[in-house]
């Protein structure tokens, strides 16, 4: 490889990384998401249709992810009767071993499954080589449409995470479930 070609490679990689760090357009239909709990129970986004679903991709040893659990647990307890479901997806390599301690330490009452980096990049519509930060949150409406997406690097949103979570989830929970014909696709815009 010549010097000219080597000199251009970092610029090309930086440009590709910058483009790949962007998730899909919101709103958009949520793609399938299936994970297993450490006990082998299958958790599926498909099974939660008709509910508002907060999906949290995280690392069990991440301080920001741990703090986030402190905001989510009370909301889940308070709003589950209104149709809120929470699905945690731990993506660290030792997640299966660490999830039970995470649940106990932070009083988590929502289900947590084991995922991977690929689980997140696929769901978020990111390039496989994209750089991202966690926690990475998605809020899916009752029709299965992603209405909000907050990568961990969204500092403005995370600086007031408890208030922002409450505001966005309350908005989605106020909207009643709409009946759809079998096989009908959810709306793209809303």
Secondary structure, 3 states (H helix, E strand, C coil): CCHHHHHHHHHHHHHHHHHHCCCCCCCEECCCCEEECCCCCEEEHHHHCCCEEEEEEECCCCHHHHHHHHHHHHHHHHHHHHCEEEEEEECCCCHHHHHHHHHHHHCCCCEEEECCHHHHHHHHCCCCCCCCCCCEEEEECCCCEEEEEECCCCHHHHCCHHHHHHHHHHHHHHCCCCCCCCCCCCCCCC
